[in-house]
């Protein structure tokens, strides 16, 4: 069995409801175009705050890893 190589990309998901939904949104979107997703690591949380000091959106920076496929062997 050959050794595996994984690529890591960074995404930002957002939600008006929660950090969990923001992270889920980012991973679900990545799953539409990437194959063989392995791990998602939350690396940063932040909030968008409106003029009246209200939370407008929850944002999550997520590092997602997936198996790297060599186009010559895939």
Secondary structure, 3 states (H helix, E strand, C coil): CCCCCEEEEEEEEEECCCHHHHHHHHHHHHHHHCCCEEEEEEEEEEEEECCCCCEEEEEEEEEEEEECCCCCCC
